[in-house]
Amino acid sequence: MWLSKCSVIFGLFGSLHSDRKIHPGFDQSSWKQQITASTDLQSAMTDPQLVTQNGGPNHDADMESKTNLIVNYLPQTMTQEEIRSLFSSIGEVESCKLIRDKTTGQSLGYGFVNYKLQDDADRAIAQLNGLRLQNKTIKVSLARPSSESIKGANLYISGLSKTMTQLDLETMFSPAGNIITSRILCDPTTGLSKGVGFIRFDQRYEAEKAINTLNGTIPEGSTEPITVKFANQPSNSKNVLPVTMASYLSPARQRGFLGPIHHASTGRFRFSPLDAGLVPNPLISATSPTISAAGPGPGWCIFVYNLAPETEENVLWQLFGPFGAVQSVKVIRDFQTQKCKGFGFITMSNYEESLMAIQSLNGYTLGNRVLQVSFKTSNRKSP
């Protein structure tokens, strides 16, 4: 249950956008917890790898629907009925579908809402996109029809100047085509750029044009060339640990490496936080069977080490939730004391959201502890 009173919605929307109105058919009784509206999407760590394809009912694969919306970053406990209730506050909803894991039945953190009228869909995007629900900031946009032309249009850019802004990044890449989303990764503690970004184009050929035009070039104000390539896709390497760049490791573990590993063909490295004296080896083979990022079943399993004994599951939900759809969280506890044993596992639905969470949270200070975050390897079995 999510909303306590309709007045909460009125007050919050009114303080941000005076022209926002809530439909009188909104079901107050089915909501209990207060929500907060937020236009600060930076706090939600909005990332470029959203689910964008049209998977809702009653859609034509050859035409882009103007009434069918995709809603990303839904709270894990939000039900389909609650989604319908929220979006019905804008206008008449023809259909609503929360996407769930076929095996476990758990929410995958996104869904589809199809309105009868395009005007209502447009208003829903204007009023509900960026709405804060629990520890999530939802993303509402038009669902795009599935087609080969829009697949693989997401680019990974490294070697960026630490002073480059998101606007600078878009300005540099916009001549290649229509940019859907963009993001520069920042250190969660300092807020400083990590020199890495993502750009998602509308069409794959636009992404190819950007690679051909900008890869290896030196942007204005920079001294080093940038690397522009397609972001890693899990479809061809689901059981292989993606590149974990040295630039995201803590300084103590970064000694001996001059920068991030840019090319998958040069190999991967893995780092076990249980082996405190080890230095990560970038020459470990990418095909090593011990470097399995995904265990049995769907999703990408992330290993978090150096948690405090008092750590609860909700802390990890709040920590990883802003990066994307979290399927499950498990804190490993001592059988007798029920205190955290110092590590846990998070399963996320999306590969690039998982990668982004690792890159941003590895080395993050939680309380007085520096976290070590990586994909789960096959020799770490979550119970």
C-alpha positions as CSV (number, residue, x, y, z in Angstrom):
1,M,0.0,0.0,0.0
2,W,1.4,3.3,-1.0
3,L,-0.6,6.5,-0.6
4,S,-2.3,7.7,2.6
5,K,-4.3,10.6,1.3
6,C,-5.1,12.1,-2.0
7,S,-4.1,15.5,-0.5
8,V,-0.6,14.3,-0.3
9,I,-0.5,14.0,-4.1
10,F,-2.1,17.4,-4.5
11,G,0.3,19.0,-2.2
12,L,3.4,17.5,-3.6
13,F,2.5,18.0,-7.2
14,G,1.3,21.5,-6.5
15,S,4.6,22.5,-4.9
16,L,6.5,21.5,-8.1
17,H,4.1,22.0,-10.9
18,S,1.0,24.1,-10.3
19,D,-0.7,22.9,-13.5
20,R,-0.6,19.3,-12.5
21,K,-4.1,17.9,-11.7
22,I,-5.1,14.5,-10.3
23,H,-8.1,12.8,-11.8
24,P,-11.0,12.5,-9.3
25,G,-11.2,8.7,-9.9
26,F,-8.0,8.1,-8.0
27,D,-8.4,5.3,-5.5
28,Q,-7.2,6.7,-2.2
29,S,-8.0,3.7,-0.1
30,S,-5.5,1.4,-1.8
31,W,-2.5,3.5,-0.9
32,K,-0.9,3.9,2.6
33,Q,2.6,5.2,2.3
34,Q,3.5,8.7,1.4
35,I,5.2,9.3,-1.9
36,T,7.4,12.3,-2.8
37,A,7.7,14.0,-6.1
38,S,11.2,14.8,-7.3
39,T,12.5,16.6,-10.3
40,D,16.1,15.8,-9.3
41,L,16.7,12.8,-11.4
42,Q,20.4,12.9,-10.6
43,S,19.5,11.6,-7.1
44,A,17.9,8.7,-8.7
45,M,21.0,7.8,-10.7
46,T,19.0,7.7,-13.9
47,D,20.9,5.5,-16.3
48,P,20.9,5.0,-20.0
49,Q,20.0,1.3,-20.0
50,L,16.3,1.5,-19.4
51,V,13.9,-1.1,-20.7
52,T,12.5,0.7,-23.8
53,Q,10.8,-1.9,-25.9
54,N,7.0,-2.2,-26.2
55,G,5.9,-5.3,-24.3
56,G,2.5,-4.2,-23.2
57,P,-0.7,-5.7,-24.5
58,N,-2.5,-4.5,-27.6
59,H,0.4,-3.0,-29.4
60,D,1.3,-3.1,-33.0
61,A,5.0,-4.1,-33.5
62,D,5.2,-2.1,-36.7
63,M,3.9,1.2,-35.2
64,E,5.0,3.2,-32.3
65,S,2.0,3.6,-30.0
66,K,1.3,7.1,-28.6
67,T,-0.7,5.8,-25.7
68,N,1.4,2.9,-24.5
69,L,3.8,3.8,-21.7
70,I,6.7,2.0,-20.1
71,V,7.3,2.6,-16.4
72,N,10.9,1.8,-15.2
73,Y,12.3,1.7,-11.7
74,L,9.1,0.6,-9.9
75,P,9.5,-0.3,-6.2
76,Q,9.8,-4.1,-5.8
77,T,6.7,-4.4,-3.6
78,M,4.4,-2.3,-5.9
79,T,1.5,-4.3,-7.3
80,Q,-0.1,-4.2,-10.7
81,E,-3.3,-2.9,-9.1
82,E,-1.4,0.0,-7.4
83,I,0.2,0.9,-10.7
84,R,-3.2,1.0,-12.3
85,S,-4.6,3.1,-9.5
86,L,-1.7,5.6,-9.7
87,F,-2.0,6.0,-13.5
88,S,-5.8,6.1,-13.5
89,S,-5.4,9.3,-11.5
90,I,-4.4,10.9,-14.8
91,G,-7.0,9.4,-17.2
92,E,-8.8,6.2,-18.3
93,V,-6.4,3.3,-18.5
94,E,-7.1,0.6,-21.1
95,S,-4.6,-1.9,-19.8
96,C,-1.9,-2.2,-17.2
97,K,0.8,-4.9,-16.9
98,L,3.5,-5.4,-14.3
99,I,6.3,-7.5,-15.7
100,R,7.2,-10.4,-13.4
101,D,9.8,-13.1,-13.3
102,K,8.3,-16.2,-14.9
103,T,9.8,-18.5,-12.3
104,T,9.6,-16.6,-9.0
105,G,6.7,-14.3,-9.8
106,Q,8.7,-11.4,-8.4
107,S,8.4,-8.0,-10.0
108,L,11.2,-7.1,-12.4
109,G,10.8,-3.4,-11.6
110,Y,9.0,-2.2,-14.7
111,G,5.6,-2.4,-16.4
112,F,3.4,-1.0,-19.2
113,V,0.4,1.3,-19.0
114,N,-1.8,1.8,-22.0
115,Y,-4.2,4.7,-22.0
116,K,-7.3,5.1,-24.2
117,L,-6.4,8.7,-25.1
118,Q,-3.0,10.1,-26.2
119,D,-3.6,13.3,-24.2
120,D,-3.8,11.2,-21.0
121,A,-0.6,9.4,-21.9
122,D,1.2,12.7,-22.6
123,R,-0.1,14.1,-19.2
124,A,1.1,11.0,-17.4
125,I,4.6,11.4,-18.8
126,A,4.6,15.1,-17.8
127,Q,3.2,14.5,-14.3
128,L,4.5,11.2,-13.2
129,N,8.0,11.0,-14.8
130,G,10.4,11.6,-12.0
131,L,8.0,10.8,-9.2
132,R,9.6,9.4,-6.1
133,L,8.1,6.2,-4.8
134,Q,9.7,4.7,-1.7
135,N,13.4,4.6,-2.6
136,K,12.9,4.7,-6.3
137,T,12.4,7.5,-8.8
138,I,10.2,6.2,-11.6
139,K,10.8,6.8,-15.3
140,V,7.8,7.2,-17.5
141,S,8.1,7.3,-21.2
142,L,6.5,6.1,-24.5
143,A,7.2,2.4,-25.0
144,R,9.1,1.8,-28.2
145,P,8.2,-1.0,-30.6
146,S,10.7,-3.9,-30.7
147,S,12.7,-3.9,-33.9
148,E,16.2,-4.7,-34.9
149,S,16.8,-1.0,-35.9
150,I,16.7,0.2,-32.3
151,K,18.6,-2.7,-30.7
152,G,22.2,-2.2,-29.8
153,A,22.1,1.6,-30.0
154,N,23.7,2.2,-26.6
155,L,27.3,3.4,-26.5
156,Y,30.0,3.3,-23.8
157,I,32.5,6.2,-23.8
158,S,35.7,6.2,-21.7
159,G,38.6,8.6,-21.4
160,L,36.4,11.6,-21.0
161,S,37.7,14.7,-19.3
162,K,36.8,14.8,-15.6
163,T,35.4,18.3,-16.2
164,M,33.0,17.3,-19.0
165,T,29.3,17.7,-18.2
166,Q,26.4,15.7,-19.4
167,L,25.4,18.6,-21.7
168,D,28.9,18.7,-23.1
169,L,28.7,15.0,-23.9
170,E,25.3,15.4,-25.6
171,T,26.6,18.3,-27.6
172,M,29.6,16.2,-28.8
173,F,27.4,13.2,-29.9
174,S,24.2,14.9,-31.1
175,P,25.5,15.5,-34.7
176,A,25.4,11.7,-35.1
177,G,21.7,11.4,-34.4
178,N,18.8,11.6,-32.0
179,I,20.0,11.0,-28.4
180,I,17.4,9.2,-26.2
181,T,19.4,9.2,-22.9
182,S,22.8,10.1,-21.7
183,R,24.8,9.8,-18.5
184,I,28.2,10.5,-17.1
185,L,29.2,8.2,-14.2
186,C,30.2,10.1,-11.1
187,D,31.8,9.0,-7.9
188,P,29.0,8.6,-5.3
189,T,31.2,10.1,-2.5
190,T,32.8,13.1,-4.2
191,G,30.4,13.7,-7.0
192,L,33.3,14.0,-9.4
193,S,33.2,12.5,-12.9
194,K,34.8,9.1,-13.4
195,G,35.6,10.0,-17.1
196,V,33.1,7.4,-18.3
197,G,29.7,7.9,-19.9
198,F,26.8,6.3,-21.8
199,I,24.8,7.5,-24.8
200,R,21.7,5.8,-26.2
201,F,20.7,6.7,-29.7
202,D,17.3,6.2,-31.2
203,Q,18.7,4.0,-34.0
204,R,21.6,1.7,-34.3
205,Y,23.0,3.3,-37.4
206,E,23.3,6.6,-35.5
207,A,25.4,4.8,-32.8
208,E,27.5,3.3,-35.6
209,K,28.0,6.8,-37.1
210,A,29.1,8.1,-33.7
211,I,31.7,5.3,-33.3
212,N,33.1,5.9,-36.8
213,T,33.2,9.7,-36.2
214,L,34.4,10.0,-32.6
215,N,36.3,6.9,-31.5
216,G,39.9,7.7,-31.0
217,T,39.4,11.5,-31.3
218,I,40.5,14.1,-28.7
219,P,37.6,16.3,-27.6
220,E,38.2,20.0,-27.2
221,G,39.8,20.8,-23.9
222,S,41.1,17.2,-23.5
223,T,44.6,15.8,-24.0
224,E,43.8,12.1,-24.4
225,P,41.7,10.3,-27.1
226,I,38.3,8.9,-26.1
227,T,37.2,5.3,-26.6
228,V,33.7,5.0,-28.1
229,K,32.2,1.5,-28.5
230,F,28.9,-0.4,-28.2
231,A,28.0,-1.0,-24.6
232,N,28.5,-4.7,-23.7
233,Q,25.4,-6.8,-24.3
234,P,24.6,-9.8,-22.2
235,S,23.0,-11.8,-25.0
236,N,26.3,-13.2,-26.3
237,S,28.2,-13.5,-23.1
238,K,25.6,-14.1,-20.3
239,N,27.9,-16.4,-18.3
240,V,31.1,-14.3,-18.7
241,L,32.0,-11.6,-16.2
242,P,31.9,-8.2,-18.0
243,V,34.8,-5.8,-17.9
244,T,35.3,-4.4,-14.5
245,M,37.6,-1.4,-15.0
246,A,40.6,-0.6,-12.8
247,S,39.5,3.0,-12.6
248,Y,36.6,1.9,-10.4
249,L,38.7,0.1,-7.9
250,S,39.8,1.8,-4.6
251,P,43.2,3.5,-4.9
252,A,44.9,0.9,-2.8
253,R,43.9,-1.8,-5.3
254,Q,44.5,0.3,-8.3
255,R,48.3,0.5,-7.9
256,G,50.2,-0.8,-10.9
257,F,47.5,0.0,-13.4
258,L,47.6,3.1,-15.6
259,G,43.9,3.2,-16.4
260,P,40.8,1.3,-17.3
261,I,40.8,-1.7,-19.6
262,H,38.9,-0.5,-22.7
263,H,38.8,-3.6,-25.0
264,A,37.1,-6.9,-24.2
265,S,39.6,-8.7,-26.3
266,T,42.5,-7.9,-24.0
267,G,41.0,-10.0,-21.2
268,R,39.2,-9.6,-17.9
269,F,40.3,-9.5,-14.3
270,R,38.6,-10.6,-11.2
271,F,39.1,-9.7,-7.6
272,S,38.0,-11.6,-4.6
273,P,37.5,-9.4,-1.6
274,L,38.0,-12.4,0.6
275,D,41.7,-12.4,-0.5
276,A,42.7,-9.1,1.0
277,G,46.3,-9.3,-0.1
278,L,45.6,-9.9,-3.7
279,V,45.9,-7.4,-6.5
280,P,43.4,-7.8,-9.4
281,N,44.9,-9.4,-12.4
282,P,43.8,-7.9,-15.7
283,L,45.3,-10.8,-17.7
284,I,42.9,-13.5,-16.5
285,S,41.1,-15.1,-19.4
286,A,37.7,-13.9,-20.2
287,T,36.6,-17.4,-20.8
288,S,37.6,-18.7,-17.4
289,P,34.8,-20.9,-16.0
290,T,35.3,-19.4,-12.6
291,I,34.2,-15.9,-13.7
292,S,30.5,-16.4,-14.0
293,A,28.5,-13.3,-13.6
294,A,25.1,-14.9,-13.6
295,G,24.2,-17.9,-11.6
296,P,21.3,-20.3,-12.2
297,G,18.1,-18.5,-13.2
298,P,17.5,-15.0,-14.6
299,G,19.2,-11.9,-13.5
300,W,22.7,-10.7,-12.6
301,C,24.1,-11.6,-9.2
302,I,26.3,-9.0,-7.4
303,F,28.5,-9.8,-4.5
304,V,29.0,-7.1,-1.8
305,Y,31.7,-7.4,0.8
306,N,32.7,-5.6,4.0
307,L,29.2,-4.9,5.3
308,A,28.8,-4.0,8.9
309,P,27.3,-6.6,11.3
310,E,24.1,-4.6,11.8
311,T,23.4,-4.3,8.0
312,E,19.8,-5.0,7.0
313,E,18.4,-5.9,3.6
314,N,16.6,-2.6,3.3
315,V,20.0,-0.8,3.3
316,L,21.0,-2.7,0.2
317,W,17.7,-2.1,-1.4
318,Q,18.1,1.6,-1.0
319,L,21.8,1.5,-2.1
320,F,21.2,-0.5,-5.3
321,G,17.6,0.5,-6.2
322,P,18.4,3.8,-7.9
323,F,20.5,2.0,-10.5
324,G,17.7,-0.2,-11.8
325,A,15.3,-3.1,-11.1
326,V,16.5,-5.1,-8.1
327,Q,15.0,-8.7,-8.1
328,S,16.2,-9.8,-4.7
329,V,18.6,-8.9,-1.8
330,K,20.1,-11.3,0.7
331,V,22.3,-10.4,3.6
332,I,24.3,-13.5,4.8
333,R,23.9,-13.9,8.6
334,D,25.5,-15.8,11.3
335,F,23.2,-18.7,12.3
336,Q,23.5,-18.0,16.1
337,T,23.8,-14.2,16.3
338,Q,21.8,-13.4,13.2
339,K,24.3,-10.6,12.6
340,C,25.5,-9.9,9.1
341,K,28.7,-12.0,8.3
342,G,30.1,-9.1,6.3
343,F,28.7,-9.9,2.8
344,G,25.6,-10.2,0.8
345,F,24.1,-10.8,-2.7
346,I,21.9,-8.5,-4.9
347,T,20.3,-9.8,-8.0
348,M,19.4,-7.2,-10.7
349,S,17.4,-7.7,-13.8
350,N,19.5,-5.8,-16.3
351,Y,23.2,-6.3,-17.2
352,E,24.2,-2.7,-17.8
353,E,22.3,-1.5,-14.7
354,S,24.2,-4.1,-12.7
355,L,27.5,-3.0,-14.3
356,M,26.7,0.6,-13.5
357,A,25.9,-0.2,-9.9
358,I,29.2,-2.1,-9.5
359,Q,31.2,0.7,-11.1
360,S,29.5,3.4,-8.9
361,L,29.4,1.5,-5.6
362,N,32.7,-0.4,-5.6
363,G,34.8,1.6,-3.2
364,Y,31.8,3.4,-1.8
365,T,32.0,4.2,1.9
366,L,28.9,2.9,3.9
367,G,29.1,4.0,7.4
368,N,32.8,3.7,8.2
369,R,33.4,0.7,5.8
370,V,34.6,0.8,2.2
371,L,32.5,-1.6,0.2
372,Q,33.9,-4.1,-2.3
373,V,31.3,-4.8,-5.0
374,S,31.7,-7.2,-8.0
375,F,29.8,-9.7,-10.0
376,K,29.3,-13.0,-8.2
377,T,31.8,-15.6,-9.3
378,S,31.1,-19.3,-9.5
379,N,33.2,-20.1,-6.4
380,R,30.9,-17.8,-4.4
381,K,27.6,-19.6,-4.0
382,S,24.8,-17.6,-2.6
383,P,22.7,-19.8,-0.3
